[in-house]
Amino acid sequence: MALPAAFWLFFFFVLPLVIVFVVSFLTRGRGGVGQLPFTLENYERVFNVFLGVIQGSVWTALLTTVICLLVGYPLAFFIATRKRQWVRTLALFLVILPFWTNFLVRTYALQTILGREGIINNLLVGLGLTAQPLQLLNTTDAVLLGLVYGFLPFMVLPIYASVERFDFHFVEAAHDLGANDLRTFIRVIFPLTLPGVIAGSILVFIPAIGAFVTPDLLGGTRGIMIGNLINDQFKGSGNQPLGSALSIVIMALVMLALLVYVRFGDRGDD
C-alpha cells in the first residue's frame, strides 16, 4: 500500500533533487544550461559573491519568524482561551480567511496600499503628517511586512493547537505554590506549549527564506533574496548550474531548520 506514495516521493522529490545536485557541479554552457566538465566554481561563487544575499535572506527569515511569534503567540493564546465556542470559531475563521485569496493577489494588494499613491500615503498627506509621500514600497521593511502578513497564520495555528491542549490546572498549581503570572508563563505555560512554537517557527522560517514573489513585488532591487537569485538563474539564458548550487545551499539551510525541529520538537512532546 505504500508503493504509490514511495513512487511519488522518488520521482517528484528525490529524483529532481538528485538532478539539481548533479547540475550544480556542471559548467555553464551555451544558453545557460549545464555541461561537462564538473567543477566547484558554482559553489565558490555562491559563497564568495552571493554570501551577503544568503545572510540577508536568513536574517529576513529570522526577523519574520520572530515578529510572527511575538504577534501570533498572544493571538493564539487569546483564541484558545475563549470560553465561547462561537468566538473561537470566528477568530480562527478570520485567521484562515486570507488563504481564500491567492497569495499573489494579496501581495499586489499590499503593493497598492504601500505605493506612493496608496492608502497610507494618501492618509498621511491628507492629515498633514507629511508634506510628500513616503518611500514605503521597494524597501526591506515592505518585504518584511509582506512576509509577516503572508505567513502569520502558519504561526498562529500550531500554537493554538498546543494551547488548546494545555491543562490550565498547572497554572492553578503554580499560583498555589506562590508563582506570579510572569513566572507561571515562563516556567509552566511556555515550556508546555513549546512544540507549537517550534512547529510554527519552522513553518514560517522555511517558506520565508525561499520567498521570491514578495521580495520581487515589494522590495524591488533592495529586497532581493536567495529565492530571487534562483529564479533569475533559471530564466532565459541565465546560469542553471549556479541556480542549482544556490538551490542546494537553501536546501541545506532548510534541513538545518528541520533538524532543529526534530531535536527540540520531540523534546517538547516528551
N, C-alpha and C positions, 0 to 999 in steps of 0.2 A: 504493500500500500504506500510505502514511502518512495517508490520508484518515480512517480510523476514529479514529486517535489524535488527529489535528487536530480532528475533530468533538468528541471527548470533552473535550479541553483547552479548546476555545472555549466549549462550552455548560455545562461543570461547573466551570470555573475562571475564564476571562476574563470571561464574561458576568456571573456572580454578583459578581465583584469590581467590575465597572463599575457594576452596580446599587447595591452598597453605597456606592461612591464618590459616586454621584449623590444617594442618600438622605442622605448625611452633610451635604449643603448645604441640605436642606429644613428647613422649620419644623415643630415638633412640633404635630400636630393632635389631634383627638379620638381617645381610645383609645391615644395614644402613637405613632400612625403618622405618616409624613411627609407634608407637603403644601406647596404653594407658598405664599408666595414663597421664593426661595433666600436663604440667609443664612449668615454666617460665625460666628453665635453659638455653634454647637455646638463649633467648634474653639477659640473663645475660652474656653468653659467647660472644655474638655479641659486647656488649658494654664494656666488660672487656678485652677480648682477642684480638678482631679484630677492636677495635676503631681506632687504628693507621692506619690500612688499609683503613677504611672508610674515615678518614680525608685526607689521601693521595689521595684517589680516587676523593674526592670533590675538593681538591687543584689542581690536574692534570686537571680535567674537567674545572675548572675556568680558569686556565692558557691557556688551549686550546681555550676556548671561547674568552678570551681577545686577544690572538695572532690572531685568526681568524678575530676578529673585527678590529684590527689595520691594518691587511693586506687586509681584504675584503672590508672595507668601502671605502678606496681610489680607489680600483679596481672597485667596483660597481659604484662609482661616475664617474670615468673616462669613463666607458662603457656607462652609461646613458646619459652623456652629449655630446657624439659624434653626430655630425650633420648628418653624412653619415650613412644611414641605413645599408649598407653592412658591415661597420666597427663594428657596434653594433652586428649585426648578427654573424659575425666571432668571435668576442670576447666572446659572450655568448656560441657559439659552443665550443670554447676552454675551457671554464669553465665547461661545461657539459660533455665534451669528456671523462674524467676519468670514468664516470658512465657506459661507454660502456664496460669497463673491470671489471671483478669480483673483489670485494674488497679484497678477499683473495689473488688473483694473484698480485694485486698492492702492498699488504703488503709483499709478497715474493720478489717482485722486489726491494722494499726498503731494505729488508734483504740482498739481494745480493749487493746492492750499498754500504751499510754501513759495510759490512763484512771486515775481516782483509785482504782479497784478493779482495776487492771490488774496484769500480772505484775511490772513493775518496781517499782511502789509497794508491792505485797504483799511482794516480796522485801526491799526496803529497810526496811519496817516490821518484818518478821519478824526481820531481822538486828539490829534495834535501831539502825540508822544514822540513822533519822529518827523523830520521835515521831508526825508526821502525814503523810498522803500529800502528795507534791509536786504542784505545778501543772505537769504536763508537757504536757497537752493544751491546745488553744486558745492556743498561743503561736507566735511566729515561729520558734523553734527546732524545734518539731514540724513546721512546714511545710517547713523546710529539710531535716530528716531524711527526711520523706516524699518530697521531690523527689529527693534523693540516692539513696534506696533505689529509687525508680522508674526513674531514668534512668542509673544507673551502668553497666548493660550496654551502653548506647549509646556510652559512652566506652571501655569495655574492648575491644570487638570491633574497631573501626577501628585502635586502637593495636596490638592483637595481630596484625592483618594486616600492619602496617608492620614490626613487629619480626620477624615470621616471614620476611619477605623480606630482612631486613638481612643483609649479608655480614659475619660476625664476623672475617674476615681483616683488616678495617680496624682492629679492636681490637688484634689482634696487632701490626699495623704501628705503631700508636700507642704500644704498650708498648715496641716495639723502638727507637722514637725518644725514649724516656725519659719519656713521659707516664704519670702515675699513673691510678688508676681514676676519680677525680673529674674530672680534666681530660679523660680519654678520653670520659667520658659527656657532658660539656659541649660539647666540640669535635667529637666524632665521632658518638656514638650518638644523642643528642637531635636534632641538626640533620637527620640522615638518616631519623629516624622522625617528623619534624615534620608531614608530611602526615597521618599517622594522628591525631596530637594535634589538629590543626586540624579535621579531619573530625569527630572525637569531640566536640570543644568545640562545634561548630555543631549537631551532633545533640542535644546536651544543652541548649544555651542556647535554641534556638528553641522547643522544647516547654515548657521551664521558664518562659519569660517569659509564655506564654499559658495556663499551667495555671490551672484553676479548681476542679477536683474536690478536689485535695489541699489547697489553702488553705481551701476551704469546710469540709471534714470535719475537718482537723487544726488549723486556725488560728482558726476562728470569726471574730469581728469583728477580731481582732488580725492575722489572716493574709490580709486582703483584698488581692487583686492585680487587675491590669487585666482579667484574664480573668473574674473575678467581676463586675466592673462591667459588662462587655459582656453577660454572661449575664443580669444583673438588668435591663438596659435592654430586652431582647427578651422578657421575661416579663410577662404580664398587661398592665396599662396603663402600661408603662414609657416609654421615650423612644427610639424606634428611630433617629431621626436622630443623637442623641447617641451611642447604641451603635455606629452606623455610623462616626461620626467617631473613636471610640475604636478601632474595628477597623482603620481606615486608618492610625492612628498606630502600632498594633502591627505592621501590615504593613510600614510604613516601617522600623521597628526590625529586623524580620526581614530585609528587603532589605539593610540595612546589614551585618548579620551575614553574609549570603551574599556581599556584595561583598568582605568581608574574606577569606572562604574562597577566592573566585576569585582574588584578588590574591596572597595568600600561599600558598595551596594549590598553585597552579600553579608558583610559585617552588620550593616544596618538591619537587615532582615532577621539576623540572629538575635 
